[in-house]
Amino acid sequence: MPHVFDIRKREKLWSEERFRRQPIPMLMEWLQPKQGEHWLDIGAGNGYVTIPLLQRGCLVSALDSEEAMISDLISRVPAGLESGLVTIVAKAPPLPLKDGTVDAVLMVNTLHEIDDLVSLVKEISRALVSKGRVHIVEHRKDHDEDGPPKDDRLGPEDVAEIFVGFKVESKEIRGVFHHTCLSL
């Protein structure tokens, strides 16, 4: 079974250390969200990336398997942005969304936690609009800083192999993380 984040450490997801290691401006530069887009944040946790997407005028379906994480996320949403958020407590896959309704899927530090990657890719393909995109952010395999065990880490090449039928649009490495953007 893959490494899964310990929710007892969930405050660490909003720590100064994370702001330093995985700054929101860097993530937003990678994601390039556009106002009005529908994003699916798989493994949304307590909203570290969901909230900046909402602040940029996106509709966000935030999915996490832990109810405590979703509760924390809801409590952090700034007033006036609640209408752009749909929360889903579920384990992925499956994805409880209609076909062709999502512009972009995001997984930050989460892909390595998924048991059934083949089914996940099928579900993402089904939920995405034509020319939709997928953004995967993961810990680098070759770095020794905190994160999942090295055996569970996925590199950009692993991500490309997992997303069969997708085109790799870009890959970038910064600090201890890498980002891969794929499209249908």
PyMOL CGO cylinders between C-alpha atoms (Angstrom):
from pymol import cmd
from pymol.cgo import CYLINDER

trace = [
    CYLINDER, 0.00, 0.00, 0.00, 1.37, 3.44, -0.92, 0.3, 1, 1, 1, 1, 1, 1,
    CYLINDER, 1.37, 3.44, -0.92, 2.34, 6.04, 1.66, 0.3, 1, 1, 1, 1, 1, 1,
    CYLINDER, 2.34, 6.04, 1.66, -0.63, 8.15, 2.77, 0.3, 1, 1, 1, 1, 1, 1,
    CYLINDER, -0.63, 8.15, 2.77, -0.33, 11.53, 4.52, 0.3, 1, 1, 1, 1, 1, 1,
    CYLINDER, -0.33, 11.53, 4.52, -1.00, 11.39, 8.26, 0.3, 1, 1, 1, 1, 1, 1,
    CYLINDER, -1.00, 11.39, 8.26, -3.94, 13.77, 8.82, 0.3, 1, 1, 1, 1, 1, 1,
    CYLINDER, -3.94, 13.77, 8.82, -2.79, 14.36, 12.40, 0.3, 1, 1, 1, 1, 1, 1,
    CYLINDER, -2.79, 14.36, 12.40, -0.09, 16.51, 10.77, 0.3, 1, 1, 1, 1, 1, 1,
    CYLINDER, -0.09, 16.51, 10.77, -2.57, 18.55, 8.72, 0.3, 1, 1, 1, 1, 1, 1,
    CYLINDER, -2.57, 18.55, 8.72, -1.55, 21.92, 10.20, 0.3, 1, 1, 1, 1, 1, 1,
    CYLINDER, -1.55, 21.92, 10.20, 1.85, 21.32, 8.57, 0.3, 1, 1, 1, 1, 1, 1,
    CYLINDER, 1.85, 21.32, 8.57, 0.07, 21.83, 5.24, 0.3, 1, 1, 1, 1, 1, 1,
    CYLINDER, 0.07, 21.83, 5.24, -0.33, 25.55, 6.08, 0.3, 1, 1, 1, 1, 1, 1,
    CYLINDER, -0.33, 25.55, 6.08, 3.07, 26.04, 7.73, 0.3, 1, 1, 1, 1, 1, 1,
    CYLINDER, 3.07, 26.04, 7.73, 5.75, 28.62, 6.99, 0.3, 1, 1, 1, 1, 1, 1,
    CYLINDER, 5.75, 28.62, 6.99, 7.95, 25.70, 5.92, 0.3, 1, 1, 1, 1, 1, 1,
    CYLINDER, 7.95, 25.70, 5.92, 5.47, 24.74, 3.21, 0.3, 1, 1, 1, 1, 1, 1,
    CYLINDER, 5.47, 24.74, 3.21, 5.08, 28.35, 2.07, 0.3, 1, 1, 1, 1, 1, 1,
    CYLINDER, 5.08, 28.35, 2.07, 8.86, 28.40, 1.65, 0.3, 1, 1, 1, 1, 1, 1,
    CYLINDER, 8.86, 28.40, 1.65, 9.22, 25.00, -0.02, 0.3, 1, 1, 1, 1, 1, 1,
    CYLINDER, 9.22, 25.00, -0.02, 6.07, 25.06, -2.16, 0.3, 1, 1, 1, 1, 1, 1,
    CYLINDER, 6.07, 25.06, -2.16, 5.05, 28.71, -2.56, 0.3, 1, 1, 1, 1, 1, 1,
    CYLINDER, 5.05, 28.71, -2.56, 1.59, 29.48, -3.89, 0.3, 1, 1, 1, 1, 1, 1,
    CYLINDER, 1.59, 29.48, -3.89, 2.96, 31.92, -6.53, 0.3, 1, 1, 1, 1, 1, 1,
    CYLINDER, 2.96, 31.92, -6.53, 5.07, 29.08, -7.98, 0.3, 1, 1, 1, 1, 1, 1,
    CYLINDER, 5.07, 29.08, -7.98, 2.08, 26.73, -8.03, 0.3, 1, 1, 1, 1, 1, 1,
    CYLINDER, 2.08, 26.73, -8.03, -0.16, 29.33, -9.68, 0.3, 1, 1, 1, 1, 1, 1,
    CYLINDER, -0.16, 29.33, -9.68, 2.53, 30.01, -12.28, 0.3, 1, 1, 1, 1, 1, 1,
    CYLINDER, 2.53, 30.01, -12.28, 2.59, 26.30, -13.09, 0.3, 1, 1, 1, 1, 1, 1,
    CYLINDER, 2.59, 26.30, -13.09, -1.21, 25.92, -13.11, 0.3, 1, 1, 1, 1, 1, 1,
    CYLINDER, -1.21, 25.92, -13.11, -2.17, 29.11, -14.97, 0.3, 1, 1, 1, 1, 1, 1,
    CYLINDER, -2.17, 29.11, -14.97, -5.80, 29.04, -13.73, 0.3, 1, 1, 1, 1, 1, 1,
    CYLINDER, -5.80, 29.04, -13.73, -8.33, 31.11, -15.64, 0.3, 1, 1, 1, 1, 1, 1,
    CYLINDER, -8.33, 31.11, -15.64, -11.38, 32.73, -14.14, 0.3, 1, 1, 1, 1, 1, 1,
    CYLINDER, -11.38, 32.73, -14.14, -14.50, 30.61, -14.64, 0.3, 1, 1, 1, 1, 1, 1,
    CYLINDER, -14.50, 30.61, -14.64, -12.66, 27.31, -15.09, 0.3, 1, 1, 1, 1, 1, 1,
    CYLINDER, -12.66, 27.31, -15.09, -13.88, 24.22, -13.24, 0.3, 1, 1, 1, 1, 1, 1,
    CYLINDER, -13.88, 24.22, -13.24, -11.01, 22.56, -11.36, 0.3, 1, 1, 1, 1, 1, 1,
    CYLINDER, -11.01, 22.56, -11.36, -10.99, 19.20, -9.63, 0.3, 1, 1, 1, 1, 1, 1,
    CYLINDER, -10.99, 19.20, -9.63, -8.49, 19.16, -6.77, 0.3, 1, 1, 1, 1, 1, 1,
    CYLINDER, -8.49, 19.16, -6.77, -7.92, 15.48, -5.92, 0.3, 1, 1, 1, 1, 1, 1,
    CYLINDER, -7.92, 15.48, -5.92, -6.42, 15.17, -2.46, 0.3, 1, 1, 1, 1, 1, 1,
    CYLINDER, -6.42, 15.17, -2.46, -7.38, 18.77, -1.69, 0.3, 1, 1, 1, 1, 1, 1,
    CYLINDER, -7.38, 18.77, -1.69, -6.51, 18.38, 1.97, 0.3, 1, 1, 1, 1, 1, 1,
    CYLINDER, -6.51, 18.38, 1.97, -7.30, 21.49, 3.93, 0.3, 1, 1, 1, 1, 1, 1,
    CYLINDER, -7.30, 21.49, 3.93, -7.26, 23.82, 0.96, 0.3, 1, 1, 1, 1, 1, 1,
    CYLINDER, -7.26, 23.82, 0.96, -3.69, 24.98, 0.38, 0.3, 1, 1, 1, 1, 1, 1,
    CYLINDER, -3.69, 24.98, 0.38, -4.24, 25.12, -3.40, 0.3, 1, 1, 1, 1, 1, 1,
    CYLINDER, -4.24, 25.12, -3.40, -8.04, 25.06, -3.50, 0.3, 1, 1, 1, 1, 1, 1,
    CYLINDER, -8.04, 25.06, -3.50, -8.33, 28.47, -1.84, 0.3, 1, 1, 1, 1, 1, 1,
    CYLINDER, -8.33, 28.47, -1.84, -5.95, 30.29, -4.24, 0.3, 1, 1, 1, 1, 1, 1,
    CYLINDER, -5.95, 30.29, -4.24, -7.91, 28.78, -7.15, 0.3, 1, 1, 1, 1, 1, 1,
    CYLINDER, -7.91, 28.78, -7.15, -11.14, 30.11, -5.65, 0.3, 1, 1, 1, 1, 1, 1,
    CYLINDER, -11.14, 30.11, -5.65, -9.49, 33.52, -5.20, 0.3, 1, 1, 1, 1, 1, 1,
    CYLINDER, -9.49, 33.52, -5.20, -8.72, 33.54, -8.92, 0.3, 1, 1, 1, 1, 1, 1,
    CYLINDER, -8.72, 33.54, -8.92, -12.39, 33.04, -9.81, 0.3, 1, 1, 1, 1, 1, 1,
    CYLINDER, -12.39, 33.04, -9.81, -12.33, 29.30, -10.47, 0.3, 1, 1, 1, 1, 1, 1,
    CYLINDER, -12.33, 29.30, -10.47, -15.04, 26.83, -9.49, 0.3, 1, 1, 1, 1, 1, 1,
    CYLINDER, -15.04, 26.83, -9.49, -13.33, 24.09, -7.48, 0.3, 1, 1, 1, 1, 1, 1,
    CYLINDER, -13.33, 24.09, -7.48, -14.52, 20.59, -6.68, 0.3, 1, 1, 1, 1, 1, 1,
    CYLINDER, -14.52, 20.59, -6.68, -12.30, 19.68, -3.75, 0.3, 1, 1, 1, 1, 1, 1,
    CYLINDER, -12.30, 19.68, -3.75, -12.05, 15.93, -3.16, 0.3, 1, 1, 1, 1, 1, 1,
    CYLINDER, -12.05, 15.93, -3.16, -10.39, 14.35, -0.16, 0.3, 1, 1, 1, 1, 1, 1,
    CYLINDER, -10.39, 14.35, -0.16, -10.87, 10.99, 1.52, 0.3, 1, 1, 1, 1, 1, 1,
    CYLINDER, -10.87, 10.99, 1.52, -10.71, 12.54, 5.00, 0.3, 1, 1, 1, 1, 1, 1,
    CYLINDER, -10.71, 12.54, 5.00, -13.73, 14.40, 6.35, 0.3, 1, 1, 1, 1, 1, 1,
    CYLINDER, -13.73, 14.40, 6.35, -11.49, 16.27, 8.83, 0.3, 1, 1, 1, 1, 1, 1,
    CYLINDER, -11.49, 16.27, 8.83, -9.47, 17.70, 5.95, 0.3, 1, 1, 1, 1, 1, 1,
    CYLINDER, -9.47, 17.70, 5.95, -12.58, 18.88, 4.12, 0.3, 1, 1, 1, 1, 1, 1,
    CYLINDER, -12.58, 18.88, 4.12, -13.93, 20.44, 7.35, 0.3, 1, 1, 1, 1, 1, 1,
    CYLINDER, -13.93, 20.44, 7.35, -10.65, 22.33, 7.78, 0.3, 1, 1, 1, 1, 1, 1,
    CYLINDER, -10.65, 22.33, 7.78, -10.79, 23.45, 4.15, 0.3, 1, 1, 1, 1, 1, 1,
    CYLINDER, -10.79, 23.45, 4.15, -14.34, 24.78, 4.54, 0.3, 1, 1, 1, 1, 1, 1,
    CYLINDER, -14.34, 24.78, 4.54, -13.35, 26.72, 7.67, 0.3, 1, 1, 1, 1, 1, 1,
    CYLINDER, -13.35, 26.72, 7.67, -10.49, 28.42, 5.77, 0.3, 1, 1, 1, 1, 1, 1,
    CYLINDER, -10.49, 28.42, 5.77, -12.50, 29.61, 2.74, 0.3, 1, 1, 1, 1, 1, 1,
    CYLINDER, -12.50, 29.61, 2.74, -12.68, 33.42, 2.77, 0.3, 1, 1, 1, 1, 1, 1,
    CYLINDER, -12.68, 33.42, 2.77, -16.14, 34.95, 2.99, 0.3, 1, 1, 1, 1, 1, 1,
    CYLINDER, -16.14, 34.95, 2.99, -17.74, 35.40, -0.39, 0.3, 1, 1, 1, 1, 1, 1,
    CYLINDER, -17.74, 35.40, -0.39, -15.94, 32.51, -2.08, 0.3, 1, 1, 1, 1, 1, 1,
    CYLINDER, -15.94, 32.51, -2.08, -18.07, 29.67, -0.70, 0.3, 1, 1, 1, 1, 1, 1,
    CYLINDER, -18.07, 29.67, -0.70, -20.31, 29.55, -3.77, 0.3, 1, 1, 1, 1, 1, 1,
    CYLINDER, -20.31, 29.55, -3.77, -17.37, 28.51, -5.95, 0.3, 1, 1, 1, 1, 1, 1,
    CYLINDER, -17.37, 28.51, -5.95, -16.57, 25.46, -3.83, 0.3, 1, 1, 1, 1, 1, 1,
    CYLINDER, -16.57, 25.46, -3.83, -18.00, 21.97, -4.00, 0.3, 1, 1, 1, 1, 1, 1,
    CYLINDER, -18.00, 21.97, -4.00, -16.58, 19.56, -1.42, 0.3, 1, 1, 1, 1, 1, 1,
    CYLINDER, -16.58, 19.56, -1.42, -16.48, 15.81, -1.86, 0.3, 1, 1, 1, 1, 1, 1,
    CYLINDER, -16.48, 15.81, -1.86, -15.48, 13.33, 0.83, 0.3, 1, 1, 1, 1, 1, 1,
    CYLINDER, -15.48, 13.33, 0.83, -14.49, 10.25, -1.15, 0.3, 1, 1, 1, 1, 1, 1,
    CYLINDER, -14.49, 10.25, -1.15, -11.56, 8.08, -2.08, 0.3, 1, 1, 1, 1, 1, 1,
    CYLINDER, -11.56, 8.08, -2.08, -10.46, 8.35, -5.70, 0.3, 1, 1, 1, 1, 1, 1,
    CYLINDER, -10.46, 8.35, -5.70, -11.14, 6.51, -7.93, 0.3, 1, 1, 1, 1, 1, 1,
    CYLINDER, -11.14, 6.51, -7.93, -14.01, 6.68, -8.79, 0.3, 1, 1, 1, 1, 1, 1,
    CYLINDER, -14.01, 6.68, -8.79, -14.68, 10.38, -9.30, 0.3, 1, 1, 1, 1, 1, 1,
    CYLINDER, -14.68, 10.38, -9.30, -18.27, 11.38, -8.46, 0.3, 1, 1, 1, 1, 1, 1,
    CYLINDER, -18.27, 11.38, -8.46, -18.51, 13.89, -11.33, 0.3, 1, 1, 1, 1, 1, 1,
    CYLINDER, -18.51, 13.89, -11.33, -20.41, 13.99, -14.60, 0.3, 1, 1, 1, 1, 1, 1,
    CYLINDER, -20.41, 13.99, -14.60, -18.65, 13.26, -17.88, 0.3, 1, 1, 1, 1, 1, 1,
    CYLINDER, -18.65, 13.26, -17.88, -16.86, 16.16, -19.55, 0.3, 1, 1, 1, 1, 1, 1,
    CYLINDER, -16.86, 16.16, -19.55, -17.44, 18.73, -16.80, 0.3, 1, 1, 1, 1, 1, 1,
    CYLINDER, -17.44, 18.73, -16.80, -13.93, 19.56, -15.56, 0.3, 1, 1, 1, 1, 1, 1,
    CYLINDER, -13.93, 19.56, -15.56, -11.47, 21.90, -17.29, 0.3, 1, 1, 1, 1, 1, 1,
    CYLINDER, -11.47, 21.90, -17.29, -8.47, 20.92, -15.20, 0.3, 1, 1, 1, 1, 1, 1,
    CYLINDER, -8.47, 20.92, -15.20, -7.51, 18.28, -12.65, 0.3, 1, 1, 1, 1, 1, 1,
    CYLINDER, -7.51, 18.28, -12.65, -4.94, 18.95, -9.99, 0.3, 1, 1, 1, 1, 1, 1,
    CYLINDER, -4.94, 18.95, -9.99, -3.06, 16.57, -7.72, 0.3, 1, 1, 1, 1, 1, 1,
    CYLINDER, -3.06, 16.57, -7.72, -0.48, 18.16, -5.42, 0.3, 1, 1, 1, 1, 1, 1,
    CYLINDER, -0.48, 18.16, -5.42, 1.63, 15.65, -3.47, 0.3, 1, 1, 1, 1, 1, 1,
    CYLINDER, 1.63, 15.65, -3.47, -1.16, 13.09, -3.94, 0.3, 1, 1, 1, 1, 1, 1,
    CYLINDER, -1.16, 13.09, -3.94, -0.66, 10.86, -7.01, 0.3, 1, 1, 1, 1, 1, 1,
    CYLINDER, -0.66, 10.86, -7.01, 1.76, 8.59, -5.12, 0.3, 1, 1, 1, 1, 1, 1,
    CYLINDER, 1.76, 8.59, -5.12, -1.06, 7.82, -2.62, 0.3, 1, 1, 1, 1, 1, 1,
    CYLINDER, -1.06, 7.82, -2.62, -3.47, 6.34, -5.19, 0.3, 1, 1, 1, 1, 1, 1,
    CYLINDER, -3.47, 6.34, -5.19, -3.91, 2.55, -5.18, 0.3, 1, 1, 1, 1, 1, 1,
    CYLINDER, -3.91, 2.55, -5.18, -5.54, 2.10, -8.61, 0.3, 1, 1, 1, 1, 1, 1,
    CYLINDER, -5.54, 2.10, -8.61, -3.78, 4.40, -11.05, 0.3, 1, 1, 1, 1, 1, 1,
    CYLINDER, -3.78, 4.40, -11.05, -5.28, 2.79, -14.17, 0.3, 1, 1, 1, 1, 1, 1,
    CYLINDER, -5.28, 2.79, -14.17, -8.83, 3.43, -12.95, 0.3, 1, 1, 1, 1, 1, 1,
    CYLINDER, -8.83, 3.43, -12.95, -7.89, 6.93, -11.84, 0.3, 1, 1, 1, 1, 1, 1,
    CYLINDER, -7.89, 6.93, -11.84, -6.63, 7.85, -15.31, 0.3, 1, 1, 1, 1, 1, 1,
    CYLINDER, -6.63, 7.85, -15.31, -9.83, 6.46, -16.90, 0.3, 1, 1, 1, 1, 1, 1,
    CYLINDER, -9.83, 6.46, -16.90, -11.96, 8.48, -14.47, 0.3, 1, 1, 1, 1, 1, 1,
    CYLINDER, -11.96, 8.48, -14.47, -9.98, 11.65, -15.09, 0.3, 1, 1, 1, 1, 1, 1,
    CYLINDER, -9.98, 11.65, -15.09, -10.30, 11.14, -18.85, 0.3, 1, 1, 1, 1, 1, 1,
    CYLINDER, -10.30, 11.14, -18.85, -14.05, 10.74, -18.46, 0.3, 1, 1, 1, 1, 1, 1,
    CYLINDER, -14.05, 10.74, -18.46, -14.50, 13.83, -16.26, 0.3, 1, 1, 1, 1, 1, 1,
    CYLINDER, -14.50, 13.83, -16.26, -12.32, 16.16, -18.33, 0.3, 1, 1, 1, 1, 1, 1,
    CYLINDER, -12.32, 16.16, -18.33, -13.63, 18.37, -21.12, 0.3, 1, 1, 1, 1, 1, 1,
    CYLINDER, -13.63, 18.37, -21.12, -12.10, 17.97, -24.56, 0.3, 1, 1, 1, 1, 1, 1,
    CYLINDER, -12.10, 17.97, -24.56, -8.56, 19.42, -24.40, 0.3, 1, 1, 1, 1, 1, 1,
    CYLINDER, -8.56, 19.42, -24.40, -8.74, 19.43, -20.60, 0.3, 1, 1, 1, 1, 1, 1,
    CYLINDER, -8.74, 19.43, -20.60, -5.52, 19.32, -18.68, 0.3, 1, 1, 1, 1, 1, 1,
    CYLINDER, -5.52, 19.32, -18.68, -4.03, 17.53, -15.71, 0.3, 1, 1, 1, 1, 1, 1,
    CYLINDER, -4.03, 17.53, -15.71, -1.45, 19.03, -13.36, 0.3, 1, 1, 1, 1, 1, 1,
    CYLINDER, -1.45, 19.03, -13.36, 0.62, 16.71, -11.21, 0.3, 1, 1, 1, 1, 1, 1,
    CYLINDER, 0.62, 16.71, -11.21, 2.96, 18.08, -8.54, 0.3, 1, 1, 1, 1, 1, 1,
    CYLINDER, 2.96, 18.08, -8.54, 5.08, 15.56, -6.67, 0.3, 1, 1, 1, 1, 1, 1,
    CYLINDER, 5.08, 15.56, -6.67, 8.24, 15.36, -4.57, 0.3, 1, 1, 1, 1, 1, 1,
    CYLINDER, 8.24, 15.36, -4.57, 11.43, 14.76, -6.51, 0.3, 1, 1, 1, 1, 1, 1,
    CYLINDER, 11.43, 14.76, -6.51, 12.77, 11.22, -6.28, 0.3, 1, 1, 1, 1, 1, 1,
    CYLINDER, 12.77, 11.22, -6.28, 16.38, 12.41, -5.97, 0.3, 1, 1, 1, 1, 1, 1,
    CYLINDER, 16.38, 12.41, -5.97, 15.88, 14.80, -3.05, 0.3, 1, 1, 1, 1, 1, 1,
    CYLINDER, 15.88, 14.80, -3.05, 16.36, 14.01, 0.64, 0.3, 1, 1, 1, 1, 1, 1,
    CYLINDER, 16.36, 14.01, 0.64, 13.98, 16.57, 2.17, 0.3, 1, 1, 1, 1, 1, 1,
    CYLINDER, 13.98, 16.57, 2.17, 10.76, 15.59, 3.97, 0.3, 1, 1, 1, 1, 1, 1,
    CYLINDER, 10.76, 15.59, 3.97, 8.08, 13.91, 1.93, 0.3, 1, 1, 1, 1, 1, 1,
    CYLINDER, 8.08, 13.91, 1.93, 6.87, 10.44, 1.13, 0.3, 1, 1, 1, 1, 1, 1,
    CYLINDER, 6.87, 10.44, 1.13, 9.33, 7.55, 1.28, 0.3, 1, 1, 1, 1, 1, 1,
    CYLINDER, 9.33, 7.55, 1.28, 11.66, 7.59, -1.72, 0.3, 1, 1, 1, 1, 1, 1,
    CYLINDER, 11.66, 7.59, -1.72, 10.26, 4.25, -2.93, 0.3, 1, 1, 1, 1, 1, 1,
    CYLINDER, 10.26, 4.25, -2.93, 6.79, 5.84, -3.25, 0.3, 1, 1, 1, 1, 1, 1,
    CYLINDER, 6.79, 5.84, -3.25, 7.88, 8.98, -5.09, 0.3, 1, 1, 1, 1, 1, 1,
    CYLINDER, 7.88, 8.98, -5.09, 7.02, 9.43, -8.75, 0.3, 1, 1, 1, 1, 1, 1,
    CYLINDER, 7.02, 9.43, -8.75, 9.20, 11.31, -11.22, 0.3, 1, 1, 1, 1, 1, 1,
    CYLINDER, 9.20, 11.31, -11.22, 8.02, 13.16, -14.34, 0.3, 1, 1, 1, 1, 1, 1,
    CYLINDER, 8.02, 13.16, -14.34, 8.74, 10.06, -16.44, 0.3, 1, 1, 1, 1, 1, 1,
    CYLINDER, 8.74, 10.06, -16.44, 6.57, 7.96, -14.12, 0.3, 1, 1, 1, 1, 1, 1,
    CYLINDER, 6.57, 7.96, -14.12, 3.74, 10.49, -14.43, 0.3, 1, 1, 1, 1, 1, 1,
    CYLINDER, 3.74, 10.49, -14.43, 3.94, 10.38, -18.24, 0.3, 1, 1, 1, 1, 1, 1,
    CYLINDER, 3.94, 10.38, -18.24, 3.80, 6.56, -18.18, 0.3, 1, 1, 1, 1, 1, 1,
    CYLINDER, 3.80, 6.56, -18.18, 0.81, 6.53, -15.83, 0.3, 1, 1, 1, 1, 1, 1,
    CYLINDER, 0.81, 6.53, -15.83, -1.25, 8.93, -17.97, 0.3, 1, 1, 1, 1, 1, 1,
    CYLINDER, -1.25, 8.93, -17.97, -1.56, 6.74, -21.04, 0.3, 1, 1, 1, 1, 1, 1,
    CYLINDER, -1.56, 6.74, -21.04, -3.28, 8.58, -23.89, 0.3, 1, 1, 1, 1, 1, 1,
    CYLINDER, -3.28, 8.58, -23.89, -2.33, 12.01, -22.56, 0.3, 1, 1, 1, 1, 1, 1,
    CYLINDER, -2.33, 12.01, -22.56, 0.18, 14.38, -24.12, 0.3, 1, 1, 1, 1, 1, 1,
    CYLINDER, 0.18, 14.38, -24.12, 2.89, 15.86, -21.88, 0.3, 1, 1, 1, 1, 1, 1,
    CYLINDER, 2.89, 15.86, -21.88, 2.61, 19.64, -22.33, 0.3, 1, 1, 1, 1, 1, 1,
    CYLINDER, 2.61, 19.64, -22.33, 5.35, 20.67, -19.92, 0.3, 1, 1, 1, 1, 1, 1,
    CYLINDER, 5.35, 20.67, -19.92, 7.63, 19.46, -17.14, 0.3, 1, 1, 1, 1, 1, 1,
    CYLINDER, 7.63, 19.46, -17.14, 9.41, 21.62, -14.62, 0.3, 1, 1, 1, 1, 1, 1,
    CYLINDER, 9.41, 21.62, -14.62, 11.49, 21.07, -11.51, 0.3, 1, 1, 1, 1, 1, 1,
    CYLINDER, 11.49, 21.07, -11.51, 11.86, 23.66, -8.75, 0.3, 1, 1, 1, 1, 1, 1,
    CYLINDER, 11.86, 23.66, -8.75, 13.35, 22.96, -5.37, 0.3, 1, 1, 1, 1, 1, 1,
    CYLINDER, 13.35, 22.96, -5.37, 12.16, 19.61, -4.05, 0.3, 1, 1, 1, 1, 1, 1,
    CYLINDER, 12.16, 19.61, -4.05, 9.12, 19.37, -6.36, 0.3, 1, 1, 1, 1, 1, 1,
    CYLINDER, 9.12, 19.37, -6.36, 8.36, 18.70, -9.99, 0.3, 1, 1, 1, 1, 1, 1,
    CYLINDER, 8.36, 18.70, -9.99, 5.30, 19.64, -12.03, 0.3, 1, 1, 1, 1, 1, 1,
    CYLINDER, 5.30, 19.64, -12.03, 3.98, 17.81, -15.07, 0.3, 1, 1, 1, 1, 1, 1,
    CYLINDER, 3.98, 17.81, -15.07, 1.15, 19.24, -17.17, 0.3, 1, 1, 1, 1, 1, 1,
    CYLINDER, 1.15, 19.24, -17.17, -0.68, 16.81, -19.45, 0.3, 1, 1, 1, 1, 1, 1,
    CYLINDER, -0.68, 16.81, -19.45, -3.60, 17.21, -21.82, 0.3, 1, 1, 1, 1, 1, 1,
    CYLINDER, -3.60, 17.21, -21.82, -6.10, 14.99, -23.57, 0.3, 1, 1, 1, 1, 1, 1,
]
cmd.load_cgo(trace, "trace")
